[in-house]
């Protein structure tokens, strides 16, 4: 049996496909992976040493929101058809977006009905982009590419439960489920060290146009009136300078560390903090973020806003604070008055949430169930 794992993005290997690959190989599948030869994060060409990775050459681009990016994805999807014909897989697991990948895989499925197809929805395009009356018609066609492909799949996995709201009409009742991202647990628990009388926060990840900079600044201004605070930033993005300037101009103590990929160095920063920040703009369609897994994995409680699944879990496990416009002042008081004993309770709840929702073991169990529902038995 041959399986193809398809994604435009090579970095998806570490956050998704390496776990899927391991499970399939345990079941006796010969697994190959199909990625583009372009690093969509670093915006540069990339070459793979793994002989089981098929690289598709695509045009480069620099701006994430651009016609050139869409063209690059269209070329990938077009060339994917030739790979599918050549490899003749028995199982295809394909990331969406780009939506055109779904169209290419659905085209192959129509010609090869015995091939099992699983679509893995990791984002929603164009819903995750700004609404525009001018773009309403092209956005409809863009969305139609995805919605016409989904019914062709044997099964659909969703990165978060929130996506169901937008896809419910295109999902088979018993043919979809949520499959959260996962990370391996730490080899040993972090020893958290907090400065007395100072509340320390961390923002990790992209500093772009979807993070809620006004409310992040408002949050720290409010807490800063009641207690001394410190904010550490790890990451980068097109709004980095603006973000830092807004924080500093409002008297917030900021320590910018840049991009940190080394897990040991990153965790050494996190263990000195009380809370991780996870706040997006109102119109962003997102249920879970990669940064949240980094927080959860070490047991760092989260301050969440406008991230649906994360908010549900934070409330259910009592693993942080969920911000809203309606209860803003009340939450500010609660965060500012957190003492070490209460923080330890939030910390333990966060670790429990990670192990019950985002661990490798949970991912493996849920993906095994997906395979069984597709009729792929041991």
Secondary structure by P-SEA (a helix, b strand, c coil): cbbbbbccccccccccaaaaaaaaaaaccbbbbbbccccccccbbbbbccccbbbbbbbbbcccccaaaaaaaaaaaaaaaaaaaaacccbbbbbccaaaaaaaaaaaaaacccbbbbbbbcccccccccccccaaaaaaaaaaaaaaacccccbbbbccccccccccccccccccbbbbbbbbcccccccccccccbbbbbbbcccccccaaaaaaaaaaaaaacccbbbbbcccccaaaaaaaaaaaaccccccccccccaaaaaaaaaaccbbbbbbcccccccccaaaaaaaaabbbbbccccaaaaaaaaaaccbbbbcccaaaaaaaaaaaccaaaaaaaaaaaaaaaaacccaaaaaaaaaaaaaaacccc
